[in-house]
């Protein structure tokens, strides 16, 4: 089965409410919706210009085929985005190698989740083994709480490997290799019951971050992460998310996967902040200011905001600048 067999927006709205889509369209920095930030759709009319917000009415129902994964687009459109934005998507076997290297460094041994083949992998069937520790917090919980960030995430293949971004082939849930997929596998193998599973699955989601410039890619990434969470829940407990669970997941994702110009740290086309005295900003995931989620500022004068779920506060994201 391929991702081209599905309409992404229709598939989402078939099982989840309009509120979920509305939440996945939100830009938490501006308090408005994410913007298109690409001229690919401008011939469709005023509503699709790069600076305009993406509205649900412009991508759902009659317009539900407007936004689609890169692999489904015509070759000419793929090449144009590669030429203009250097947009090249990574094959899943390379994603797996990179994620495996990251996990080998943390666990201290190779082949934690799978063994690599020439252009793929074979999933380990036995539960993941954690090194022994005297720490009171179980290592599996510490692993789930690790903050992971995918920069310029595109459709978020390093976070949620629902399909191979270069072939469009769907990947079975048990064989997925994204950073969130690995965390959710750990939760599934270690949680004692459904209540504990939900607690730590949401913590896994809260610890997973990514940013992207183009609004269409970002929305696809958010939907992929949302559906990844839903598919792991379905695989473990044989049920869909409840309305409250789906709204909670969508809210987390709308904070954790945000729209940003990686060179300025602002929303696309926003005003870049003045450089520091030494000429650059040190990149960090959290520039702790202790400001509440409700305090909003104009996007043209501020850095993008993300959320620290452990501190329950939004923070400015400080990006490296030359």
C-alpha positions in Angstrom: 0.0 0.0 0.0 1.2 3.5 -0.8 0.5 6.9 0.7 -1.0 7.9 -2.8 -3.9 5.5 -1.9 -5.1 8.0 0.6 -6.2 11.7 0.6 -4.4 13.0 3.7 -7.0 15.6 4.7 -10.0 13.4 3.9 -8.4 10.5 5.9 -8.0 12.8 8.9 -11.5 14.2 8.8 -13.0 10.7 8.2 -12.1 9.7 11.8 -11.5 13.0 13.7 -13.4 16.3 14.1 -12.9 19.6 12.4 -11.5 20.9 15.7 -8.5 18.6 15.2 -7.7 20.0 11.8 -8.3 23.6 13.1 -5.8 22.9 15.9 -3.2 21.4 13.5 -3.4 24.6 11.4 -2.6 26.9 14.3 0.5 28.9 14.6 1.1 29.3 18.4 3.5 32.2 17.9 1.1 34.4 16.0 -2.2 33.2 17.4 -3.3 32.8 13.8 -2.9 29.9 11.3 0.3 28.8 9.7 0.9 30.5 6.3 1.6 28.9 2.9 5.1 30.3 2.7 5.5 28.9 -0.8 4.4 30.2 -4.2 3.5 26.7 -5.5 -0.3 27.3 -5.1 -0.5 31.0 -6.0 -2.3 30.3 -9.3 -5.2 29.0 -7.3 -6.2 32.5 -6.2 -5.7 35.1 -3.5 -6.3 32.6 -0.7 -3.2 30.6 -1.7 -0.6 33.4 -1.9 2.6 32.8 0.1 1.8 35.3 2.9 -1.8 34.1 3.4 -2.9 31.8 6.2 -3.9 28.3 5.4 -7.6 28.0 6.1 -9.4 24.7 6.5 -12.0 25.8 3.9 -9.2 26.1 1.3 -7.8 22.5 1.8 -10.7 20.4 2.9 -13.9 19.0 1.2 -13.9 20.3 -2.4 -10.3 21.4 -2.1 -9.1 18.4 -0.2 -6.6 17.4 -2.9 -4.7 20.6 -2.8 -2.1 19.6 -0.2 -0.5 16.2 -0.8 2.8 14.5 0.1 5.8 15.3 -2.1 6.0 11.8 -3.5 2.4 12.1 -4.9 3.2 15.4 -6.7 4.0 15.6 -10.4 7.7 15.1 -11.1 7.9 18.7 -12.5 6.6 20.1 -9.2 9.1 18.0 -7.2 12.0 19.2 -9.3 10.9 22.8 -9.0 10.8 22.6 -5.2 14.2 20.9 -5.1 15.6 23.7 -7.3 14.0 26.6 -5.3 14.2 25.3 -1.8 16.8 22.4 -2.0 13.9 20.2 -0.9 15.1 16.6 -1.0 13.5 13.9 1.1 15.5 11.2 2.8 14.9 7.5 2.0 13.7 5.5 5.1 16.8 3.3 5.2 19.0 6.3 5.6 16.6 7.7 8.3 17.0 4.4 10.1 20.8 4.4 9.9 20.9 7.9 11.4 18.4 7.1 14.1 20.2 3.9 14.9 23.5 5.8 15.3 21.8 8.1 17.8 20.3 5.3 19.8 23.6 3.3 19.8 25.3 6.3 21.4 22.6 6.5 24.1 22.1 2.8 24.8 25.8 1.8 24.4 25.2 -1.1 22.1 24.2 -1.5 18.4 21.1 -2.8 16.7 18.8 -1.6 19.5 15.6 -1.6 17.5 16.6 -3.4 14.3 19.5 -4.7 12.3 20.3 -2.9 9.1 20.4 -4.4 5.6 21.8 -2.9 2.4 18.7 -0.8 1.7 16.4 -1.5 4.6 16.2 -3.1 8.1 14.9 -6.2 10.0 13.0 -5.3 13.1 14.1 -6.9 16.4 11.1 -8.9 17.8 12.4 -9.1 21.4 11.8 -6.2 23.8 14.5 -3.5 23.8 17.0 -4.1 26.6 18.1 -1.1 28.7 21.5 -0.9 30.5 21.4 -1.4 34.3 21.3 1.7 36.4 20.9 2.7 40.0 18.7 5.7 39.1 15.3 5.6 40.7 13.6 6.6 37.4 13.4 3.6 35.1 15.6 4.1 32.0 12.7 3.4 29.7 11.0 6.5 31.1 14.2 8.6 30.7 14.4 7.5 27.1 10.8 8.5 26.4 11.5 11.9 28.0 14.5 12.6 25.9 13.9 15.8 23.8 14.4 15.2 20.1 14.3 17.8 17.4 14.1 17.4 13.6 15.3 20.6 11.9 13.8 21.7 8.6 11.6 18.6 9.0 9.7 18.6 5.7 7.0 15.9 6.2 8.8 14.7 9.4 10.3 11.3 8.3 12.8 11.3 11.2 9.9 11.8 13.7 7.2 9.6 12.2 8.0 7.0 9.5 4.5 6.3 8.2 5.7 5.9 4.7 9.0 6.0 2.8 9.3 9.7 1.6 11.0 8.7 -1.6 8.9 5.7 -2.7 5.5 6.4 -1.0 5.3 2.8 0.4 3.5 2.6 3.7 5.5 1.1 6.6 3.7 -1.3 9.0 3.5 0.2 12.5 5.6 -2.6 14.0 8.5 -1.8 11.6 8.6 2.0 11.9 11.8 3.7 12.8 11.1 7.4 13.4 12.1 9.0 16.7 8.5 9.1 18.0 7.9 5.6 16.7 10.8 4.3 18.8 9.5 6.0 21.9 6.0 4.7 21.4 7.4 1.1 21.0 9.2 1.6 24.3 6.0 2.7 26.0 4.1 -0.3 24.5 6.8 -2.7 25.8 7.0 -1.3 29.3 3.6 0.3 30.3 1.7 -1.8 32.8 -1.8 -0.9 31.6 -3.7 1.5 29.3 -3.6 4.4 31.8 0.2 4.2 32.1 0.5 3.7 28.3 -1.5 7.0 27.6 0.5 8.9 30.2 3.9 8.0 28.7 2.7 8.1 25.1 1.7 11.7 25.6 5.0 12.4 27.3 6.7 10.9 24.2 4.7 13.3 22.0 5.6 16.2 24.3 9.3 15.5 24.0 9.3 15.4 20.2 9.9 18.6 18.2 10.5 19.8 14.7 10.3 23.0 12.6 9.7 23.7 8.9 9.4 26.8 6.7 6.8 25.7 4.1 3.2 25.6 5.4 2.1 22.7 3.3 5.0 20.5 4.4 4.4 21.5 8.0 0.7 20.5 7.9 1.6 17.2 6.3 4.2 16.7 9.1 1.7 17.5 11.8 -0.9 15.1 10.3 1.7 12.4 10.0 2.7 12.8 13.7 -1.0 12.9 14.7 -1.8 9.7 12.8 1.3 8.0 14.0 0.2 8.5 17.6 -3.3 7.2 16.6 -2.0 4.2 14.8 0.2 3.1 17.7 -2.8 3.5 20.0 -4.9 1.4 17.6 -2.2 -1.2 17.4 -1.8 -1.6 21.1 -5.4 -1.1 22.4 -7.5 -1.7 19.3 -9.4 1.6 19.5 -9.3 5.1 18.1 -8.4 8.2 20.2 -11.3 9.7 22.0 -12.4 13.3 21.2 -10.5 14.6 24.3 -7.4 12.5 23.4 -7.4 13.7 19.8 -7.7 17.3 20.8 -4.9 17.0 23.3 -2.6 15.3 20.8 -3.4 18.0 18.1 -2.7 20.8 20.6 0.7 19.3 21.6 1.6 18.8 17.9 0.6 22.4 17.0 3.1 23.6 19.6 5.9 21.1 19.0 6.0 21.2 15.2 6.2 24.9 14.4 6.6 27.1 11.3 10.0 29.0 11.3 12.6 30.5 9.1 15.7 28.6 10.5 18.0 31.5 9.6 16.2 34.1 11.6 14.3 32.2 14.2 11.1 34.1 13.2 7.9 33.0 11.4 8.4 33.1 7.6 8.7 36.6 6.2 8.8 37.9 9.8 11.3 40.6 11.0 14.6 39.1 12.1 15.7 40.1 15.6 18.7 42.3 16.0 22.0 40.4 16.4 23.7 40.1 19.8 26.8 42.2 20.5 29.0 39.3 19.5 27.2 38.9 16.2 25.4 35.6 16.7 22.8 33.7 18.7 23.6 30.4 20.3 21.1 27.8 19.2 19.2 26.2 22.1 15.9 24.3 22.3 14.7 26.4 25.2 15.6 30.0 25.9 14.0 30.0 29.3 11.9 33.1 30.0 9.2 31.8 32.3 6.4 33.5 30.3 3.0 31.9 30.3 1.4 30.3 27.2 -1.3 33.0 27.1 1.1 35.9 26.6 1.2 36.5 22.9 3.4 39.0 21.0 3.3 40.2 17.4 5.3 37.8 15.1 7.1 40.5 13.2 9.0 41.5 16.4 9.5 38.2 18.1 11.2 34.9 17.8 9.1 31.8 17.3 7.6 30.3 20.5 7.6 26.7 21.5 6.3 25.0 24.7 8.1 23.3 27.5 5.6 20.7 28.8 7.6 19.9 31.9 7.7 23.6 33.0 4.2 24.3 31.5 5.4 27.5 29.9 6.0 28.8 26.4 9.5 29.9 25.5 11.2 31.8 22.7 13.3 29.6 20.4 16.7 31.2 19.8 18.2 30.3 16.5 21.9 30.5 15.4 22.5 33.6 13.3 25.6 34.7 11.4 
